[in-house]
Amino acid sequence: QVQLVESGGGLVQAGGSLRLSCAASGSIFSILTMGWYRQAPGKERELVATITSGGATIYADSVKGRFTISRDIAKNTVYLQMNSLKPEDTAVYYCKVYTVNRGYWGQGTQVTVSS
């Protein structure tokens, strides 16, 4: 089992920045890839970014050049630095980690970008 605790969401004006954190505990030795997803009201949950244990990253086209995912293996934590935020980035952001057997979701953190 893996437990995830997210933090860092909040309210920010357009053009501002936020940094999300997701700390993993439990069977952390089995974690492969870590990532962030988001779900806006009335929309499906979508991939934002992922990072493998080797540091390879994938980003959604909508956030490329603005968001940066990183990982501190020693702290079992994944971060999402979000810059140049837009109102359309408003959503609940979820951390997800993948092990060999399954994926685990965090509880979600709200990010609201005002225009």
N, C-alpha and C positions, 0 to 999 in steps of 0.2 A: 504494500500500500504506500501511496505517496500523498502527502498533504501539502496544499499550496495556500500561501497567504499573500494576497495582493495589497498594494498600497500605492498612493501617489495620484489618484484621480482628483478631479475637482472642477471648478469653474474658471475659465480663462477667456480673455478677449481674443478675437481673431488676430493672428499674427504672433500670438504668445507661444509659450513653451510649457510642457509638462514632462515629468519623468515618472514612468510607472516602474514598479518593482514587484517581483514575484519570487518569494522564498520557498524553496521546497524542503520537506523533511520526510523522514520515514525511509523507505527503500530507495534512497537516492542513488545508490550504486548502479541501479538498473536504468537510470534515465539516459535516453539517447538524445532526442531532439526536444528543444523547448521552443515555445512560440506564443504569439499573441493573436487573438481573434477579436472581432467586435461585432456588436449587433445594435443597429439603430432601430428606433421604433417603427414597427410595420415592415421591417426588412429581415432577411435571413442573416444568420451569423456568417461572417466572412473572414477569410484569412487576412491578417495584417502583415505578419512577418514571422519567420522561423529561423532558428539557428541550431546547427548540429553540434555534437560534442567536439567535432573537429574545427568548428568555427565557420562553416559554410552557411551562408544566409540566403534567404528568399524573401522578397518584398512584393506586396501588391503594387500594381502600377500606380494606384492612386496615392501612395505614400512615398514612393521612391524619391530620394533627394530631400525629403523632409524628416522622415523617421529613421532612427538607427536602433537596431536591436543588438544587444551585447549580453555576455554571459560571464559571470564570475564562478568558475567551477569550484573554487575553494569555499565559497559562501553558498553554493547551490542556489544561486539567484540569477534570474534573467531580468534584464532591464529593457525598457522601450523609451528612448529619448524622442520626444515629439516636438518638432520645431515648426514654425510657420503654420500654426494650426488654423484650420478653416471651420466654419460652422458645420459643414458636411462631415467633419470628423466626430461630431457629437454622437456618442454611443456608449453602451456598456462594453468595457474592454475585459476580455477573459484571457487568463493565462492558461496554457495547456502544455503538458509534458507527455512525452511518449516513452514508454518502456518497451521491452521486447514483447510483452504480453498485451498491453492495452494503453489507452490514453487516460489522463486525469485532468479534470477541469478545476480551475479556481472558482471562487464565488462571484467574481466580477467586480469591477470598479467603474463608477460613472465618470465619464469625461464630457463636459459640456463647454462648447465654444460659442461665445456670444458674438454677434456681428456688430 
